[in-house]
Amino acid sequence: MPENPKLPQSASPVARAGAGDISERELSRERSNLYSTPQTRMPRSHPRKQLFSSPVNKFTAKTPIPSSNLARIRSCLEDYRTKSCRPPKIGTKAASMEDLTPSKRKVDRKGMELSVVRSPYPSNSKEQQAAAKIGRFMLMTAWRRRRDEIRCLRKTLEFQVSCSERLRIQVAALKSLLDSDNMKVRLAMRELERLKQLLREKDLEKAVLEREKIALEEDVCAAEDRMSEMRIGWRNTRNELESALAARGSAEQALALERAALTELRHQRDHAYRRISELEEDLAQHESLLSSAEQEVSELRQEAAENRRELESTSEELHLEREARERCSAECSALSVRVALAAQESVALSGELSELRAQLARLERELALTREQLDWWPRPLTKMLGVARYWIRHPMSLPEALLWSMIPAAGRHG
């Protein structure tokens, strides 16, 4: 080694004395590079693309695959694991993507930088010995500083390894999130297909509803036809009621004749019995006619109620057919008026029937009074008068008259 090597003027005294191979400026630059992450390696991401608030689940995240770079870095650290050093500080477990993201904070080491002191070249041996001592001292200081820097470098490497592990975990989490997003997209596509199928079904339902609307319009036309038929039936019923009224007038005339006959029955008891039986038969017929008329009236009321319900359902389903609804309501009101008239006529018929029953009861009372008056007379005289009246009406021989007189009156008259 030459005694006086040529060194640049900007070199430090330690470098000029042969104690160091790097300047303080370069040392601070390398130290800053070690403690900071270059911008080319970790570009600044957009704030909207950062996933600091996205949680990471260790059960759903995929296991990262070890890479060759990680194996190479670990092989470089095998030499430092055997050396005794302070235990590394282990932080808390990551709870979000923000904890897994490496920080870019720079360590302030301005106080460790040394100023460059320029001194002239030593002229004598004492100065050279002093420079050699100072150089040895500075060499020891530089060696110790380099040892600290190596320790810092080892920490930095360990920190970079942990950051790479965190980044790999973040990539795995992002992949899992991407898979979940793809699953959501597939679910959305399935939902879209389901909605399209539902839309097609709605179109089919719309076509079915159109057909049902046409069928309902046809039903309305059929209902109008049925209403016209019912109107004709109501007219026929009115004619039948008029014929019933005519029969009632004839029945009244017959009752007048029966009354005249009843005045004659005071003198002709047998004829009165026959007439009373005929009147009872006529009354039974009239009662049967009246009951049939009441049944017809009840049936007409039921039909009117059914027609009213049909008209109400038709008005609910076809609200656009307002004119048809008004016509139907008018017809329903007319039908209700007719039903009311029929009810009034039935009430009048029931009143007349009650009057006929009252007259029959009065006739029965008169007949009972006549029987009592006949019972007051002496029986032989009554019998003689009956025989004389029968002989006058039905002439017979003497044996027949004797036989007729021997037969009791209850047996002769049933």
C-alpha positions in Angstrom: 0.0 0.0 0.0 1.5 3.4 -0.9 2.2 5.7 2.0 0.7 8.8 0.4 -2.2 7.8 -1.8 -3.9 10.5 -3.9 -7.3 11.5 -2.5 -9.8 14.1 -3.6 -10.0 17.4 -1.7 -13.6 16.8 -0.8 -12.8 13.6 1.0 -13.2 13.6 4.8 -10.2 13.4 7.2 -11.1 9.8 8.0 -11.2 8.8 4.4 -7.9 10.7 3.7 -6.4 8.8 6.7 -7.6 5.5 5.2 -10.2 4.8 7.9 -13.3 4.8 5.7 -14.3 4.0 2.2 -17.5 6.0 2.0 -18.3 9.7 2.6 -20.7 11.0 5.1 -23.0 12.3 2.4 -23.2 9.0 0.7 -23.7 7.3 4.0 -26.6 9.5 4.9 -28.1 9.0 1.4 -27.9 5.2 1.7 -29.3 5.4 5.3 -32.3 7.4 4.0 -32.7 4.9 1.2 -32.7 2.1 3.8 -35.3 3.8 6.0 -37.6 4.9 3.3 -39.4 3.2 0.5 -38.6 4.5 -3.1 -41.5 5.9 -5.0 -40.9 3.6 -7.9 -41.5 0.5 -5.8 -44.6 1.6 -4.1 -46.6 4.2 -6.2 -49.1 6.3 -4.4 -52.6 4.9 -5.0 -55.7 6.9 -5.5 -57.7 7.7 -2.2 -60.8 6.0 -3.7 -58.8 2.9 -4.6 -57.3 2.4 -1.1 -58.8 -0.5 0.9 -57.8 0.8 4.4 -61.3 0.1 5.8 -61.8 -3.3 4.3 -61.8 -6.0 7.0 -59.7 -9.2 6.5 -61.0 -12.5 7.8 -58.3 -15.1 8.4 -60.9 -17.9 7.9 -62.0 -16.8 4.4 -58.7 -15.4 3.1 -56.7 -17.8 0.9 -53.3 -19.0 2.1 -50.5 -17.2 0.2 -48.0 -19.3 -1.8 -44.4 -18.7 -0.8 -42.4 -17.0 -3.6 -38.7 -17.4 -4.6 -37.9 -13.8 -3.5 -39.1 -14.6 0.0 -36.9 -17.7 0.1 -33.9 -15.6 -1.2 -34.4 -12.9 1.4 -34.7 -15.6 4.2 -31.5 -17.2 3.0 -29.7 -13.8 3.4 -31.0 -13.6 7.0 -29.6 -17.0 8.0 -26.3 -15.5 9.0 -27.8 -12.9 11.2 -30.1 -15.3 13.1 -27.2 -17.0 14.9 -26.0 -13.6 16.3 -27.3 -12.4 19.6 -29.5 -9.3 19.3 -32.4 -7.7 20.9 -35.8 -9.5 20.3 -37.7 -7.7 17.6 -40.8 -5.8 18.5 -43.9 -7.5 17.3 -46.9 -5.3 16.7 -50.5 -6.1 17.2 -52.5 -8.3 14.8 -53.9 -6.7 11.7 -57.5 -5.8 12.0 -58.0 -4.1 8.6 -56.3 -3.4 5.3 -54.8 -0.2 6.8 -52.8 -2.2 9.3 -51.4 -4.4 6.5 -50.3 -1.5 4.4 -46.7 -0.5 4.9 -46.0 3.1 6.1 -43.8 5.6 4.3 -42.6 7.5 7.3 -39.0 8.6 7.3 -36.7 8.4 10.3 -35.2 11.7 11.2 -31.5 11.1 11.5 -30.1 14.5 10.8 -28.3 14.5 14.1 -26.1 11.6 13.1 -24.7 13.3 10.0 -21.1 14.5 10.4 -19.9 17.7 8.9 -17.0 17.4 6.4 -13.9 19.0 7.9 -11.0 19.8 5.6 -7.5 19.9 6.9 -4.1 20.2 5.2 -1.9 17.2 4.6 0.2 16.4 7.7 3.8 17.7 7.3 5.8 15.8 10.1 5.7 12.4 11.8 4.0 13.5 14.9 1.1 14.8 12.9 1.1 11.5 11.0 1.1 9.5 14.3 -1.7 11.7 15.6 -3.6 11.2 12.3 -3.0 7.5 12.6 -4.4 7.5 16.1 -7.4 9.6 15.1 -7.8 7.3 12.1 -7.8 4.2 14.2 -10.3 5.9 16.6 -12.5 6.9 13.7 -12.1 3.4 12.2 -13.4 1.9 15.4 -16.2 4.5 15.4 -17.0 3.8 11.8 -16.9 0.0 12.5 -19.3 0.4 15.4 -21.5 2.7 13.3 -21.4 0.2 10.5 -22.4 -2.5 12.9 -25.4 -0.4 14.1 -26.3 0.2 10.4 -26.1 -3.5 9.7 -28.4 -4.1 12.7 -30.7 -1.4 11.3 -30.4 -3.0 7.9 -31.4 -6.3 9.3 -34.4 -4.7 11.0 -35.3 -3.0 7.7 -35.0 -6.4 5.9 -37.2 -8.0 8.5 -39.7 -5.1 8.2 -39.7 -5.5 4.4 -40.3 -9.2 4.8 -43.3 -8.6 7.1 -44.5 -5.9 4.7 -44.2 -8.3 1.8 -46.1 -10.9 3.9 -48.8 -8.3 4.6 -49.0 -7.3 1.0 -49.3 -11.0 0.0 -52.1 -11.3 2.6 -53.7 -8.2 1.2 -53.5 -9.6 -2.4 -55.1 -12.8 -1.1 -57.8 -10.8 0.6 -58.3 -8.8 -2.6 -58.6 -12.0 -4.5 -61.2 -13.3 -2.1 -63.1 -10.0 -2.4 -62.8 -10.3 -6.2 -64.2 -13.8 -6.0 -67.0 -12.6 -3.8 -67.7 -9.7 -6.3 -67.7 -12.3 -9.1 -70.2 -14.4 -7.1 -72.3 -11.3 -6.6 -72.2 -10.6 -10.4 -73.3 -14.1 -11.1 -76.1 -13.8 -8.6 -77.1 -10.5 -10.2 -77.1 -12.2 -13.6 -79.3 -15.0 -12.2 -81.6 -12.4 -10.7 -81.7 -10.6 -14.1 -82.6 -13.8 -15.8 -85.3 -14.4 -13.2 -86.6 -10.9 -13.7 -86.7 -11.5 -17.4 -88.6 -14.7 -16.9 -91.0 -12.9 -14.6 -91.5 -10.2 -17.2 -92.3 -12.9 -19.8 -94.8 -14.4 -17.3 -96.3 -11.0 -16.7 -96.7 -10.6 -20.5 -98.4 -14.0 -20.6 -100.7 -12.9 -17.7 -101.5 -9.7 -19.6 -102.5 -11.7 -22.6 -104.6 -14.0 -20.4 -106.2 -10.9 -18.8 -107.0 -9.5 -22.3 -108.7 -12.7 -23.2 -110.6 -12.7 -19.9 -111.7 -9.1 -20.7 -113.0 -10.2 -24.0 -114.8 -13.1 -22.3 -116.3 -10.8 -19.7 -117.6 -8.5 -22.5 -119.2 -11.5 -24.1 -120.6 -12.4 -20.6 -122.0 -8.9 -20.4 -123.8 -9.3 -23.7 -125.1 -12.7 -22.5 -126.3 -11.0 -19.3 -128.1 -8.3 -21.3 -129.8 -11.1 -23.3 -130.7 -12.8 -20.0 -132.1 -9.5 -18.8 -134.3 -9.2 -21.8 -135.5 -12.8 -21.3 -136.2 -11.9 -17.6 -138.1 -8.8 -18.8 -140.3 -11.1 -20.9 -140.7 -13.5 -18.0 -141.8 -10.5 -15.8 -144.4 -9.6 -18.4 -145.6 -13.2 -18.4 -145.8 -13.1 -14.7 -147.8 -9.9 -14.9 -150.2 -11.6 -17.3 -150.5 -14.5 -14.9 -151.2 -12.1 -12.0 -153.9 -10.4 -14.1 -155.4 -13.8 -14.8 -155.2 -14.5 -11.1 -157.1 -11.2 -10.4 -159.7 -12.2 -12.9 -160.0 -15.6 -11.2 -160.3 -13.7 -7.9 -163.2 -11.7 -9.4 -164.9 -14.9 -10.6 -164.2 -16.3 -7.1 -165.9 -13.3 -5.6 -168.9 -13.8 -7.9 -169.0 -17.4 -6.9 -168.9 -16.4 -3.3 -171.8 -14.0 -3.9 -173.7 -16.9 -5.4 -172.7 -19.0 -2.5 -174.1 -16.4 -0.1 -177.4 -16.5 -2.0 -177.3 -20.2 -1.7 -176.5 -20.0 2.0 -179.7 -17.9 2.5 -181.5 -20.7 0.7 -179.8 -23.3 2.9 -181.8 -22.1 5.9 -184.7 -23.9 4.3 -182.7 -26.7 2.5 -180.1 -28.2 4.9 -179.0 -31.0 2.6 -178.4 -28.6 -0.2 -176.5 -26.4 2.2 -174.2 -29.4 3.1 -173.4 -30.0 -0.5 -172.8 -26.4 -1.2 -170.5 -26.1 1.9 -168.4 -29.0 0.8 -168.1 -27.4 -2.7 -167.1 -24.1 -1.1 -164.5 -25.9 1.0 -163.1 -27.5 -2.1 -163.1 -24.2 -3.9 -161.4 -22.6 -0.9 -158.8 -25.4 -0.9 -158.1 -24.7 -4.5 -157.9 -21.0 -3.9 -155.5 -21.7 -1.0 -153.4 -23.9 -3.3 -153.5 -21.2 -6.0 -152.5 -18.6 -3.4 -149.6 -20.7 -2.0 -148.4 -21.3 -5.6 -148.7 -17.6 -6.2 -146.7 -16.9 -3.0 -144.0 -19.5 -4.1 -143.8 -17.8 -7.5 -143.5 -14.4 -5.8 -140.6 -15.8 -3.6 -139.0 -17.3 -6.6 -139.3 -14.0 -8.4 -137.7 -12.3 -5.4 -134.8 -14.8 -5.4 -134.4 -14.3 -9.1 -134.4 -10.5 -8.6 -131.8 -10.8 -5.8 -129.7 -13.0 -8.0 -130.0 -10.5 -10.9 -129.1 -7.7 -8.5 -125.9 -9.6 -7.4 -125.0 -10.3 -11.0 -125.5 -6.7 -11.9 -123.3 -5.6 -9.0 -120.5 -8.0 -10.0 -120.8 -6.8 -13.6 -120.6 -3.2 -12.4 -117.5 -4.0 -10.3 -115.6 -5.9 -13.1 -116.6 -3.5 -16.0 -116.3 -0.1 -14.4 -115.7 1.4 -17.8 -119.2 0.4 -19.0 -121.0 3.2 -17.3 -123.9 3.5 -19.7 -124.6 -0.2 -19.5 -124.4 -0.1 -15.7 -127.0 2.8 -15.6 -129.3 0.8 -17.9 -129.0 -2.3 -15.7 -129.6 -0.2 -12.5 -132.7 1.3 -14.1 -133.9 -2.2 -15.0 -133.2 -3.4 -11.5 -135.2 -0.5 -10.0 -138.1 -1.3 -12.4 -137.8 -5.0 -11.3 -137.8 -3.9 -7.6 -140.9 -1.8 -8.2 -142.6 -4.8 -9.9 -141.6 -7.0 -7.1 -143.0 -4.5 -4.6 -146.3 -4.4 -6.7 -146.4 -8.2 -6.7 -145.8 -8.2 -2.9 -148.6 -5.7 -2.5 -150.9 -7.9 -4.6 -149.9 -11.0 -2.6 -150.7 -9.0 0.6 -154.1 -8.0 -1.0 -154.7 -11.7 -1.9 -153.8 -12.7 1.7 -156.3 -10.1 3.0 -159.0 -11.4 0.7 -158.2 -14.9 1.9 -158.6 -13.8 5.5 -161.9 -12.2 4.6 -163.1 -15.5 2.9 -162.0 -17.4 6.0 -163.9 -15.0 8.1 -167.0 -15.4 5.9 -166.6 -19.2 6.1 -166.4 -19.0 9.9 -169.5 -16.8 9.9 -171.3 -19.3 7.7 -170.3 -22.1 10.0 -171.6 -20.1 13.0 -174.9 -19.5 11.1 -175.1 -23.2 10.2 -174.5 -24.2 13.9 -177.2 -21.7 14.9 -179.6 -23.2 12.3 -178.8 -26.7 13.7 -179.4 -25.5 17.2 -182.8 -24.0 16.1 -183.6 -27.3 14.4 -182.7 -29.2 17.6 -185.0 -26.9 19.6 -188.0 -28.2 17.5 -189.7 -31.5 18.3 -187.9 -34.3 16.6 -191.0 -36.0 15.2 -192.1 -32.7 13.7 -188.8 -32.1 12.3 -188.7 -35.6 10.9 -192.2 -35.2 9.4 -191.2 -31.9 7.8 -188.1 -33.5 6.4 -190.0 -36.4 5.0 -192.6 -34.1 3.5 -189.9 -32.0 1.9 -188.1 -35.1 0.6 -191.4 -36.6 -0.8 -192.1 -33.3 -2.4 -188.7 -33.2 -4.1 -188.4 -36.9 -4.7 -191.7 -38.7 -5.0 -191.5 -42.4 -3.8 -193.8 -45.3 -3.0 -195.1 -46.2 0.5 -192.7 -49.0 1.2 -189.8 -46.9 0.2 -191.1 -44.1 2.4 -191.3 -46.5 5.3 -187.8 -47.8 4.7 -186.5 -44.3 4.4 -188.2 -43.3 7.7 -186.6 -46.2 9.4 -183.1 -45.3 8.3 -181.5 -42.8 10.8 -180.7 -39.3 9.7 -177.0 -39.7 10.4 -176.9 -42.8 8.1 -178.9 -41.0 5.3 -176.7 -37.8 5.4 -173.3 -39.5 5.9 
